[in-house]
Amino acid sequence: MKTAGAVGLAFAALSGAAAAEDREFTWSVNAAGTSDYIFRGISQSDEKPAASAGLDVGYGILYGGIWASTVDSDFVGGSPAEVDFYAGIKPVLGPATFDFGVLYYWYPGDEVAGGNEQDYVELKAGVSGTLIPNLSTGFNMYWSDDGALESGEYFVYEGNAAYTLPAIGIFTPTIGGVLGYQDHQDDNTLDYTYWNAGLTLAVEKFAFDFRYWDTDIDNSGIADERFVFTAKVTLP
């Protein structure tokens, strides 16, 4: 696993840099409801509403968290939920913030026919920053040696951009979007492109997101174009 080794070396080197960072403990909790839980362009809730909640903690450049959402049980082998655990480091170099992390996707109680496990691990490497005032951009790469249902090795390449507009009354609007591509190493029929574009209205602790999603996957209802509405609250 050369890729995992390289990420491990990066973790070790950048963790050493953490000593030079000011250490401050941070935390937040969030809860959300959405008209359809979409992950990389594909509905995880069978085009039905879903609820989610999460906890994030940080200390200096270190971070970690847990996030859970309801999912369609038929889609994930009988599990009623997806639970994600994640941790990593976010060192800053000039205007760029880097992100090196690991994610574990857990589907409690899944019973997949054939013995293939739904649970899997991803490694993440990313960078983000503000190129001009109010415009933030980022790029992330994800890698797994064996994805959901033991489908094999893949890479995901994902870029994003968001522009914050002047406030309108009590709301701060932001327009933004994501463009991503999954590159499967063992089965090119699983390669696909996904994207979204939308508007987020923020007011105090709340955010209301109106988003259009689509993919280039043919003849798949759960990956077709759709509009999704999400309401989220983050505390403190």
WOLINMO-V14828 format. One record per residue. N is the residue number from 1. PHI is phi in radians with two decimals (999 if undefined). D_CENTER is the distance of its C-alpha to the mean C-alpha in Angstrom with 2 decimals. Layout:
n: {N:N}
phi: {PHI:PHI}
d_center: {D_CENTER:D_CENTER}
This chain:
n: {1:2:3:4:5:6:7:8:9:10:11:12:13:14:15:16:17:18:19:20:21:22:23:24:25:26:27:28:29:30:31:32:33:34:35:36:37:38:39:40:41:42:43:44:45:46:47:48:49:50:51:52:53:54:55:56:57:58:59:60:61:62:63:64:65:66:67:68:69:70:71:72:73:74:75:76:77:78:79:80:81:82:83:84:85:86:87:88:89:90:91:92:93:94:95:96:97:98:99:100:101:102:103:104:105:106:107:108:109:110:111:112:113:114:115:116:117:118:119:120:121:122:123:124:125:126:127:128:129:130:131:132:133:134:135:136:137:138:139:140:141:142:143:144:145:146:147:148:149:150:151:152:153:154:155:156:157:158:159:160:161:162:163:164:165:166:167:168:169:170:171:172:173:174:175:176:177:178:179:180:181:182:183:184:185:186:187:188:189:190:191:192:193:194:195:196:197:198:199:200:201:202:203:204:205:206:207:208:209:210:211:212:213:214:215:216:217:218:219:220:221:222:223:224:225:226:227:228:229:230:231:232:233:234:235:236}
phi: {999:-1.11:-1.10:-1.09:-1.10:-1.12:-1.15:-1.08:-1.12:-1.11:-1.03:-1.11:-1.16:-1.35:-1.14:-1.11:-1.22:-1.09:-1.09:-1.51:-1.58:-1.18:-1.66:-2.58:-1.43:-2.28:-2.70:-2.75:-2.17:-2.52:-2.52:-2.61:-2.26:-2.38:-1.30:-2.94:-1.41:-1.88:-2.18:0.89:1.52:-2.02:-1.18:-1.71:-2.07:0.97:1.10:-1.99:-1.08:-2.49:-2.11:-2.53:-2.71:-2.68:-2.32:-2.15:-2.30:-2.60:-2.61:1.09:-1.57:-1.52:-2.57:-2.86:3.13:-2.42:-2.46:-2.40:-2.49:-1.23:-2.39:-1.35:-1.12:-1.19:-1.27:-2.10:1.17:1.70:-1.33:-1.50:-2.59:-1.98:-2.15:-1.92:-1.96:-2.61:-2.75:3.06:-2.30:-2.26:-1.28:-2.00:-2.31:1.06:-1.46:-1.79:-1.92:-1.66:-2.47:-2.10:-2.57:-2.31:-2.22:-2.14:-1.74:-2.08:-2.09:-1.05:1.37:-1.24:-2.28:-1.54:-1.07:1.58:1.46:-1.31:-1.40:-1.39:-1.16:-2.80:-2.09:-2.17:-1.86:-2.26:-2.39:-2.64:-2.58:-2.57:-3.14:-1.92:-1.35:-2.34:-0.92:1.32:-1.95:-1.94:-2.35:-2.79:-2.46:-2.24:-2.18:-2.08:-2.46:-2.43:-1.44:-2.85:-1.35:-0.99:1.05:0.93:-1.39:1.92:-1.25:-2.68:-2.07:-2.21:-1.99:-2.47:-1.98:-2.53:-2.63:-2.57:-2.17:-1.56:-1.59:-1.04:-1.07:-2.09:1.10:-1.51:-1.73:-1.89:-1.54:-2.33:-1.84:-2.95:-2.85:-2.36:-2.25:-2.38:-2.51:-1.71:-1.99:-1.47:-1.49:-1.89:-2.62:-1.24:-1.24:-1.64:-1.26:-2.86:-1.96:-2.38:-2.78:-2.62:-2.63:-2.99:-2.22:-2.03:-1.91:-1.85:-2.55:0.90:-1.56:-1.91:-2.43:-2.10:-1.99:-2.05:-2.43:-1.79:-2.09:-2.83:-2.44:-1.75:-1.34:-1.59:0.97:-2.39:-1.04:-1.37:-2.11:-1.35:-1.11:-2.90:-1.81:-2.23:-1.98:-2.33:-2.03:-2.40:-2.16:-2.22:-2.21:-1.40}
d_center: {23.20:23.70:20.08:19.45:22.68:21.79:18.59:20.82:23.38:20.97:19.93:23.66:24.69:22.19:22.71:26.32:25.56:24.19:27.85:28.48:25.78:26.72:25.40:24.26:22.59:20.05:18.36:16.87:16.25:14.65:15.38:14.60:16.17:15.19:17.51:15.20:11.87:10.31:7.71:8.36:11.57:12.89:13.92:13.35:16.05:18.73:18.60:19.50:18.36:16.01:15.81:13.31:13.82:12.54:14.25:13.45:16.25:17.28:20.53:21.35:18.79:17.53:14.61:13.41:12.28:12.05:10.36:12.13:12.61:15.63:15.57:18.50:20.61:22.24:19.07:18.16:21.73:22.78:20.02:19.52:16.18:12.93:12.56:9.88:11.48:10.32:12.64:13.59:15.56:15.36:18.80:20.16:22.64:24.38:22.13:19.14:16.52:15.26:12.41:13.30:11.60:11.59:9.54:11.72:11.17:14.42:16.30:19.43:22.61:21.53:24.66:24.03:27.31:28.38:26.79:23.49:20.77:17.53:15.93:14.47:13.17:11.05:11.90:10.06:12.18:11.64:13.89:14.09:17.17:19.51:21.93:24.10:24.38:21.77:19.74:16.54:14.99:12.58:11.96:9.66:10.99:9.98:13.04:14.36:18.08:18.00:15.22:15.50:19.24:20.16:19.70:19.96:18.50:15.96:14.15:11.31:11.98:10.00:11.73:11.45:14.29:15.37:18.99:20.36:23.63:26.68:26.74:28.28:30.13:27.88:24.65:22.66:21.15:18.36:17.90:15.02:13.22:10.98:12.70:11.48:13.68:13.76:16.89:18.27:21.04:23.10:23.02:22.74:22.89:19.21:18.38:17.01:15.67:13.40:13.23:13.20:15.33:16.16:17.72:16.67:19.67:19.54:22.52:22.94:20.38:19.22:16.95:17.69:15.51:17.24:15.31:16.56:14.67:16.40:16.59:19.65:19.96:23.49:24.93:21.90:21.76:18.24:17.00:19.51:19.25:18.71:18.41:16.09:16.92:14.92:16.69:15.26:17.29:16.55:19.42:21.46}
